């Protein structure tokens, strides 16, 4: 916030100016620390301030990268001896992103009004998931909030790095396929019709491939606005449909059975689940609560249901290893190593080892998949281009041949 002040110094000279502070109380304290006698001080509103106030009353959300930075900055400052309120004040002054700023201000206000840090985080469920809040609560109870924040930041950075590797590996074939579709649509709609219409002026028999191309081309040329509208509408409807639990669960189950990619999806889920469980348990969160958090934060509904069943069985007194055995979605190595970790009393360490193992396996599977996909995409692209060339050039060849015979 920007404050406009009028003060009197030790020589009784009047000074005026403006400076930034997170609250009016902090502004007054800073001026008094400098030895000034405050005549007046008031907040100076700008267009940006009104925008921040508007955002402070709306639904705010940090990006994943901002969440990592927020956690790391808090951990470093609290580890250095600052209070959570002072650390948030520094973040507020340094970051002018409206959403980032709004979240930090509201959390700070909640703490100043008597709430805890974890209570402030609960106001933003879209940014701070249950496992994040549970870890912060455990850190507050144990007095090791700085250690928990640093561990959280490390975990989030590993998740960001892992997701980045998977996305970067798959982005090339996706771009090629999308580009191929766009180029094909443009050719069929705007380029080929002008060329293919030349064949109507000659009385020649067109091959089947050319007739197919002409039919598709004429349809695209005549109805291309409707094709674009239908594509956008279909995408929007599909997105709405996927949000329905039954449909999404069915799709999640199908994706797990896709050759190659099903294994990648399975191991990606297990990477996040085992890492989250390990961090929760090592921070002192009870096993049942940790399983509940993993259940609620799992992106795949098949595994969400599986972890929910495991939680219910553990609650009835069944060991974690036996509870995992009853669910057929968990690989044998996960079940066996979890059982060993449970018996030796090193479950959190075993789960972290499993997370690193699944991450390594996922990265290898992604590399293998992209190695297979890239040449496959090029082959499909070559076949498509070859089909177009043959379909367009064959009638020309037949036409020139007929002219030669006529001579």
RODO-2510 file (C-alpha; in nm, 4 decimals, decimal comma):
residues 407
     n   res          X          Y          Z
     1     x     0,0000     0,0000     0,0000
     2     x     0,1133     0,3556    -0,0672
     3     x     0,0907     0,6027     0,2238
     4     x     0,1086     0,9815     0,2143
     5     x     0,2513     1,1337     0,5325
     6     x     0,3295     1,4655     0,7002
     7     x     0,5845     1,4500     0,9826
     8     x     0,7952     1,6770     1,2015
     9     x     1,1621     1,5937     1,2603
    10     x     1,3750     1,6720     1,5654
    11     x     1,4408     2,0243     1,4341
    12     x     1,0626     2,0781     1,4090
    13     x     1,0790     2,0963     1,0307
    14     x     0,7775     1,9675     0,8452
    15     x     0,8436     1,6934     0,5885
    16     x     0,5969     1,5436     0,3441
    17     x     0,6266     1,2395     0,1244
    18     x     0,4983     0,8955     0,0305
    19     x     0,6273     0,5422     0,0882
    20     x     0,5038     0,1828     0,0755
    21     x     0,4038    -0,0399     0,3667
    22     x     0,1753    -0,3394     0,4007
    23     x    -0,0498    -0,1770     0,6670
    24     x    -0,1073     0,1623     0,8262
    25     x     0,0252     0,0319     1,1608
    26     x     0,3488    -0,0736     0,9955
    27     x     0,3793     0,2671     0,8263
    28     x     0,3390     0,4457     1,1602
    29     x     0,5957     0,2181     1,3254
    30     x     0,8516     0,2770     1,0492
    31     x     0,8151     0,6550     1,0736
    32     x     0,8457     0,6505     1,4520
    33     x     1,1556     0,4318     1,4312
    34     x     1,3167     0,7084     1,2259
    35     x     1,2451     0,9609     1,5036
    36     x     0,9627     1,1476     1,3306
    37     x     0,6609     1,2975     1,5020
    38     x     0,3612     1,2084     1,2890
    39     x     0,1316     1,4974     1,1995
    40     x    -0,0869     1,3029     0,9571
    41     x    -0,0737     0,9819     0,7594
    42     x    -0,3248     0,8376     0,5177
    43     x    -0,3391     0,5777     0,2471
    44     x    -0,2962     0,7135    -0,1034
    45     x    -0,5200     0,5273    -0,3442
    46     x    -0,4225     0,4656    -0,7033
    47     x    -0,6010     0,2845    -0,9853
    48     x    -0,3887    -0,0208    -0,9059
    49     x    -0,4928    -0,0101    -0,5389
    50     x    -0,8605    -0,0194    -0,6329
    51     x    -0,7827    -0,3147    -0,8576
    52     x    -0,6086    -0,4954    -0,5696
    53     x    -0,9046    -0,4265    -0,3420
    54     x    -1,1365    -0,5677    -0,6052
    55     x    -0,9246    -0,8799    -0,6433
    56     x    -0,9017    -0,9194    -0,2665
    57     x    -1,2770    -0,9774    -0,2637
    58     x    -1,2759    -1,2198    -0,5551
    59     x    -1,1570    -1,5763    -0,6032
    60     x    -0,7781    -1,5747    -0,6173
    61     x    -0,5424    -1,8475    -0,7349
    62     x    -0,1653    -1,8759    -0,7717
    63     x    -0,0037    -2,0549    -1,0611
    64     x     0,2040    -2,3622    -0,9772
    65     x     0,5249    -2,1662    -1,0305
    66     x     0,4057    -1,8859    -0,8012
    67     x     0,3129    -2,1417    -0,5356
    68     x     0,6677    -2,2825    -0,5455
    69     x     0,8187    -1,9321    -0,5145
    70     x     0,5785    -1,8360    -0,2343
    71     x     0,6665    -2,1478    -0,0337
    72     x     1,0417    -2,1155    -0,0888
    73     x     1,0481    -1,7435     0,0069
    74     x     0,8491    -1,8023     0,3257
    75     x     1,0685    -2,0961     0,4251
    76     x     1,3911    -1,8994     0,3792
    77     x     1,2670    -1,5934     0,5713
    78     x     1,1179    -1,7910     0,8608
    79     x     1,4372    -1,9985     0,8812
    80     x     1,6272    -1,6684     0,9073
    81     x     1,4262    -1,5770     1,2188
    82     x     1,1459    -1,3597     1,0816
    83     x     0,7903    -1,4041     1,2032
    84     x     0,5279    -1,5233     0,9571
    85     x     0,3640    -1,1762     0,9582
    86     x     0,6920    -0,9987     0,8806
    87     x     0,7758    -1,2532     0,6087
    88     x     0,4380    -1,1950     0,4475
    89     x     0,4924    -0,8168     0,4684
    90     x     0,8145    -0,8508     0,2688
    91     x     0,6405    -1,0695     0,0102
    92     x     0,3593    -0,8143    -0,0195
    93     x     0,6040    -0,5296    -0,0803
    94     x     0,8175    -0,7213    -0,3295
    95     x     0,5416    -0,8750    -0,5406
    96     x     0,2977    -0,6506    -0,7245
    97     x     0,1159    -0,9255    -0,9098
    98     x    -0,2485    -0,8599    -0,8103
    99     x    -0,3385    -1,2209    -0,7302
   100     x    -0,0126    -1,2937    -0,5489
   101     x    -0,0479    -0,9674    -0,3588
   102     x    -0,4143    -1,0289    -0,2739
   103     x    -0,3546    -1,3786    -0,1345
   104     x    -0,0617    -1,2659     0,0828
   105     x    -0,2617    -0,9715     0,2210
   106     x    -0,5648    -1,1840     0,3098
   107     x    -0,3504    -1,4508     0,4786
   108     x    -0,1698    -1,1818     0,6778
   109     x    -0,4997    -1,0231     0,7822
   110     x    -0,6275    -1,3630     0,9007
   111     x    -0,3154    -1,4146     1,1164
   112     x    -0,3389    -1,0626     1,2630
   113     x    -0,7021    -1,1240     1,3570
   114     x    -0,5999    -1,4233     1,5695
   115     x    -0,6049    -1,7089     1,3195
   116     x    -0,3221    -1,9427     1,2312
   117     x    -0,1237    -1,9566     0,9094
   118     x    -0,3011    -2,2789     0,8092
   119     x    -0,6379    -2,1100     0,8715
   120     x    -0,5406    -1,8367     0,6243
   121     x    -0,4418    -2,0949     0,3645
   122     x    -0,7840    -2,2628     0,3879
   123     x    -0,9404    -1,9564     0,2247
   124     x    -0,7693    -2,0495    -0,1033
   125     x    -0,8445    -2,4194    -0,1687
   126     x    -0,7705    -2,3783    -0,5416
   127     x    -0,4091    -2,2871    -0,4602
   128     x    -0,3314    -2,4690    -0,1351
   129     x    -0,4409    -2,8304    -0,1465
   130     x    -0,5279    -3,0424     0,1567
   131     x    -0,1817    -3,1987     0,1818
   132     x    -0,0205    -2,8518     0,1795
   133     x    -0,2453    -2,7269     0,4602
   134     x    -0,1986    -3,0498     0,6612
   135     x     0,1798    -3,0148     0,6418
   136     x     0,1650    -2,6493     0,7492
   137     x    -0,0607    -2,7456     1,0410
   138     x     0,1860    -3,0182     1,1423
   139     x     0,4732    -2,7681     1,1173
   140     x     0,2870    -2,5186     1,3355
   141     x     0,2163    -2,7877     1,5981
   142     x     0,5762    -2,9117     1,6083
   143     x     0,7361    -2,5674     1,5889
   144     x     0,9227    -2,6656     1,2728
   145     x     0,7323    -2,4540     1,0226
   146     x     1,0512    -2,3433     0,8458
   147     x     1,1628    -2,7057     0,7899
   148     x     0,8175    -2,8017     0,6630
   149     x     0,8080    -2,5067     0,4221
   150     x     1,1519    -2,5896     0,2824
   151     x     1,0510    -2,9544     0,2403
   152     x     0,7282    -2,8469     0,0732
   153     x     0,9140    -2,6168    -0,1636
   154     x     1,1538    -2,8972    -0,2548
   155     x     0,8631    -3,1323    -0,3172
   156     x     0,6813    -2,8784    -0,5337
   157     x     0,9958    -2,8063    -0,7335
   158     x     1,0441    -3,1791    -0,7963
   159     x     0,6818    -3,2041    -0,9112
   160     x     0,7278    -2,9057    -1,1430
   161     x     1,0498    -3,0524    -1,2854
   162     x     0,8884    -3,3923    -1,3370
   163     x     0,5803    -3,2483    -1,5069
   164     x     0,8012    -3,0307    -1,7254
   165     x     0,9991    -3,3320    -1,8452
   166     x     0,6842    -3,5228    -1,9376
   167     x     0,5251    -3,2249    -2,1146
   168     x     0,8432    -3,1339    -2,3038
   169     x     0,8825    -3,4909    -2,4234
   170     x     0,5280    -3,5059    -2,5606
   171     x     0,4936    -3,1528    -2,6952
   172     x     0,6781    -3,2176    -3,0245
   173     x     0,4484    -3,4942    -3,1560
   174     x     0,1413    -3,3006    -3,0381
   175     x     0,2502    -2,9870    -3,2247
   176     x     0,3257    -3,1906    -3,5385
   177     x    -0,0156    -3,3596    -3,5320
   178     x    -0,2005    -3,0312    -3,4716
   179     x    -0,0005    -2,8585    -3,7448
   180     x    -0,0767    -3,1423    -3,9839
   181     x    -0,4487    -3,1095    -3,9112
   182     x    -0,4467    -2,7322    -3,9621
   183     x    -0,2491    -2,7533    -4,2869
   184     x    -0,4759    -3,0312    -4,4129
   185     x    -0,7863    -2,8251    -4,3371
   186     x    -0,6456    -2,5163    -4,5144
   187     x    -0,5437    -2,7214    -4,8192
   188     x    -0,8800    -2,8940    -4,8428
   189     x    -1,0815    -2,5762    -4,7932
   190     x    -0,8965    -2,3029    -4,9802
   191     x    -0,6168    -2,4420    -5,1988
   192     x    -0,7222    -2,7701    -5,3592
   193     x    -1,0725    -2,6602    -5,4732
   194     x    -0,9212    -2,4103    -5,7190
   195     x    -0,6924    -2,6757    -5,8634
   196     x    -0,9418    -2,9600    -5,8687
   197     x    -1,2080    -2,7500    -6,0431
   198     x    -0,9840    -2,7532    -6,3514
   199     x    -1,0627    -3,1209    -6,3970
   200     x    -1,4316    -3,0393    -6,4552
   201     x    -1,3391    -2,8743    -6,7848
   202     x    -1,1986    -3,2000    -6,9203
   203     x    -1,3892    -3,5149    -6,9929
   204     x    -1,1597    -3,7619    -6,8169
   205     x    -1,2189    -4,0393    -6,5682
   206     x    -1,0904    -3,9460    -6,2256
   207     x    -0,9370    -4,2113    -5,9991
   208     x    -1,1154    -4,3011    -5,6765
   209     x    -0,8595    -4,1211    -5,4571
   210     x    -0,9135    -3,7982    -5,6529
   211     x    -1,2924    -3,8311    -5,6271
   212     x    -1,2592    -3,8721    -5,2503
   213     x    -1,0361    -3,5640    -5,2264
   214     x    -1,2795    -3,3600    -5,4413
   215     x    -1,5773    -3,4651    -5,2271
   216     x    -1,3972    -3,3767    -4,9026
   217     x    -1,2664    -3,0533    -5,0507
   218     x    -1,6087    -2,9369    -5,1739
   219     x    -1,7659    -3,0231    -4,8396
   220     x    -1,4958    -2,8305    -4,6501
   221     x    -1,5215    -2,5335    -4,8846
   222     x    -1,8984    -2,5140    -4,8518
   223     x    -1,9343    -2,5777    -4,4793
   224     x    -1,6012    -2,4620    -4,3287
   225     x    -1,7625    -2,2081    -4,0885
   226     x    -1,9877    -2,4827    -3,9531
   227     x    -1,6901    -2,7199    -3,9220
   228     x    -1,5017    -2,4644    -3,7102
   229     x    -1,8097    -2,3929    -3,4954
   230     x    -1,8794    -2,7647    -3,4535
   231     x    -1,5158    -2,8299    -3,3546
   232     x    -1,5163    -2,5538    -3,0921
   233     x    -1,8608    -2,6571    -2,9672
   234     x    -1,7558    -3,0209    -2,9479
   235     x    -1,4457    -2,9291    -2,7483
   236     x    -1,6513    -2,7216    -2,5024
   237     x    -1,9129    -2,9957    -2,4657
   238     x    -1,6417    -3,2594    -2,4150
   239     x    -1,4852    -3,0453    -2,1434
   240     x    -1,8209    -3,0124    -1,9657
   241     x    -1,8884    -3,3842    -2,0062
   242     x    -1,5502    -3,4834    -1,8620
   243     x    -1,6319    -3,2944    -1,5421
   244     x    -1,9089    -3,5445    -1,4683
   245     x    -1,7749    -3,8008    -1,2238
   246     x    -1,9097    -4,1122    -1,4007
   247     x    -1,7754    -4,0040    -1,7396
   248     x    -1,4394    -3,8992    -1,5990
   249     x    -1,3992    -4,2239    -1,4057
   250     x    -1,4747    -4,4226    -1,7206
   251     x    -1,2215    -4,2165    -1,9194
   252     x    -0,9582    -4,2484    -1,6441
   253     x    -1,0050    -4,6254    -1,6520
   254     x    -0,9694    -4,6365    -2,0304
   255     x    -0,6546    -4,4227    -2,0304
   256     x    -0,4860    -4,6674    -1,7921
   257     x    -0,5397    -4,9464    -2,0486
   258     x    -0,3843    -4,7586    -2,3419
   259     x    -0,0645    -4,9355    -2,4548
   260     x     0,2537    -4,7526    -2,3455
   261     x     0,0678    -4,4361    -2,2357
   262     x    -0,1388    -4,6244    -1,9771
   263     x     0,1808    -4,7226    -1,7940
   264     x     0,3077    -4,3645    -1,8080
   265     x    -0,0186    -4,2334    -1,6574
   266     x    -0,0164    -4,5013    -1,3859
   267     x     0,3408    -4,4309    -1,2828
   268     x     0,2850    -4,0535    -1,2923
   269     x    -0,0005    -4,0919    -1,0437
   270     x     0,2126    -4,3147    -0,8203
   271     x     0,5031    -4,0673    -0,8286
   272     x     0,2850    -3,7925    -0,6811
   273     x     0,0956    -4,0213    -0,4414
   274     x     0,4011    -4,1904    -0,2884
   275     x     0,5897    -3,8618    -0,2550
   276     x     0,2911    -3,6932    -0,0881
   277     x     0,2406    -3,9855     0,1509
   278     x     0,6099    -3,9882     0,2417
   279     x     0,6230    -3,6162     0,3198
   280     x     0,3012    -3,6280     0,5215
   281     x     0,4153    -3,9233     0,7310
   282     x     0,7659    -3,7847     0,7893
   283     x     0,6084    -3,4562     0,9075
   284     x     0,4040    -3,6339     1,1742
   285     x     0,0667    -3,6571     1,0007
   286     x    -0,1181    -3,9791     1,1032
   287     x    -0,1471    -4,2531     0,8399
   288     x    -0,5273    -4,2375     0,8146
   289     x    -0,5250    -3,8607     0,7640
   290     x    -0,2401    -3,8933     0,5120
   291     x    -0,4368    -4,1537     0,3141
   292     x    -0,7441    -3,9294     0,3220
   293     x    -0,5397    -3,6390     0,1835
   294     x    -0,3878    -3,8528    -0,0936
   295     x    -0,7360    -3,9784    -0,1822
   296     x    -0,8730    -3,6258    -0,2161
   297     x    -0,5747    -3,4895    -0,4094
   298     x    -0,5355    -3,7726    -0,6632
   299     x    -0,6083    -3,6572    -1,0200
   300     x    -0,7110    -4,0024    -1,1446
   301     x    -1,0535    -4,1149    -1,0161
   302     x    -0,9610    -4,4839    -1,0431
   303     x    -0,6728    -4,4344    -0,8010
   304     x    -0,8815    -4,1966    -0,5943
   305     x    -1,1329    -4,4768    -0,5375
   306     x    -0,8528    -4,7277    -0,4733
   307     x    -0,6847    -4,5105    -0,2089
   308     x    -1,0279    -4,4485    -0,0550
   309     x    -1,0805    -4,8240    -0,0174
   310     x    -0,7310    -4,8619     0,1297
   311     x    -0,8094    -4,5913     0,3858
   312     x    -1,1321    -4,7667     0,4891
   313     x    -0,9548    -5,1012     0,5303
   314     x    -0,6703    -4,9481     0,7329
   315     x    -0,9308    -4,7788     0,9519
   316     x    -1,0800    -5,1228     1,0215
   317     x    -0,7415    -5,2506     1,1400
   318     x    -0,5991    -5,4008     0,8205
   319     x    -0,2303    -5,3327     0,7568
   320     x    -0,1424    -5,0924     0,4754
   321     x     0,0340    -5,3642     0,2754
   322     x    -0,2669    -5,6000     0,2941
   323     x    -0,5055    -5,3163     0,2101
   324     x    -0,3017    -5,2362    -0,1025
   325     x    -0,3021    -5,6027    -0,2049
   326     x    -0,6829    -5,5999    -0,2309
   327     x    -0,6679    -5,3285    -0,4997
   328     x    -0,5577    -5,4506    -0,8445
   329     x    -0,4420    -5,1076    -0,9696
   330     x    -0,1217    -5,1025    -0,7655
   331     x     0,1899    -5,2743    -0,9090
   332     x     0,3492    -5,5575    -0,7100
   333     x     0,6651    -5,3621    -0,6305
   334     x     0,4572    -5,0878    -0,4667
   335     x     0,2665    -5,3383    -0,2507
   336     x     0,5745    -5,5393    -0,1515
   337     x     0,7998    -5,2452    -0,0672
   338     x     0,5209    -5,0742     0,1285
   339     x     0,4738    -5,3924     0,3338
   340     x     0,8485    -5,4085     0,4041
   341     x     0,8602    -5,0399     0,5006
   342     x     0,5618    -5,0845     0,7301
   343     x     0,7211    -5,3831     0,9088
   344     x     1,0593    -5,2140     0,9509
   345     x     0,9109    -4,8852     1,0725
   346     x     1,0586    -4,6903     0,7794
   347     x     0,7443    -4,6407     0,5739
   348     x     0,8106    -4,2734     0,4928
   349     x     1,1637    -4,3464     0,3669
   350     x     1,0428    -4,6460     0,1653
   351     x     0,7686    -4,4410     0,0011
   352     x     1,0177    -4,1699    -0,0983
   353     x     1,2412    -4,4377    -0,2535
   354     x     0,9374    -4,5696    -0,4402
   355     x     0,8586    -4,2197    -0,5646
   356     x     1,2091    -4,1814    -0,7068
   357     x     1,1840    -4,5274    -0,8654
   358     x     0,8484    -4,4522    -1,0322
   359     x     0,9774    -4,1151    -1,1520
   360     x     1,2795    -4,2791    -1,3148
   361     x     1,0571    -4,5444    -1,4759
   362     x     0,8162    -4,2778    -1,6025
   363     x     1,0943    -4,0714    -1,7593
   364     x     1,2344    -4,3810    -1,9336
   365     x     0,8855    -4,4763    -2,0564
   366     x     0,8260    -4,1244    -2,1897
   367     x     1,1583    -4,1296    -2,3759
   368     x     1,0735    -4,4691    -2,5249
   369     x     0,7268    -4,3482    -2,6255
   370     x     0,8567    -4,0346    -2,7957
   371     x     1,1222    -4,2417    -2,9737
   372     x     0,8415    -4,4520    -3,1205
   373     x     0,5953    -4,1677    -3,1796
   374     x     0,8208    -3,9307    -3,3737
   375     x     0,8954    -4,1682    -3,6661
   376     x     0,5332    -4,2891    -3,6583
   377     x     0,4093    -3,9308    -3,6952
   378     x     0,6489    -3,8739    -3,9838
   379     x     0,5290    -4,1931    -4,1550
   380     x     0,1641    -4,0878    -4,1174
   381     x     0,2516    -3,7408    -4,2442
   382     x     0,4346    -3,8914    -4,5430
   383     x     0,1405    -4,1179    -4,6265
   384     x    -0,1005    -3,8238    -4,6099
   385     x     0,1171    -3,6044    -4,8298
   386     x     0,1724    -3,8923    -5,0719
   387     x    -0,2019    -3,9567    -5,0964
   388     x    -0,2658    -3,5892    -5,1752
   389     x     0,0113    -3,5748    -5,4351
   390     x    -0,1026    -3,8922    -5,6084
   391     x    -0,4679    -3,7835    -5,6018
   392     x    -0,3869    -3,4425    -5,7538
   393     x    -0,1188    -3,5414    -6,0038
   394     x    -0,2652    -3,8670    -6,1389
   395     x    -0,5443    -3,6906    -6,3360
   396     x    -0,2856    -3,4489    -6,4779
   397     x    -0,0731    -3,7423    -6,5912
   398     x    -0,3770    -3,9130    -6,7461
   399     x    -0,4725    -3,5877    -6,9192
   400     x    -0,1285    -3,5355    -7,0745
   401     x    -0,1250    -3,9009    -7,1794
   402     x    -0,4587    -3,8623    -7,3549
   403     x    -0,3250    -3,5536    -7,5389
   404     x    -0,0281    -3,7562    -7,6570
   405     x    -0,2504    -4,0351    -7,7862
   406     x    -0,4725    -3,7819    -7,9649
   407     x    -0,1719    -3,6445    -8,1528
***
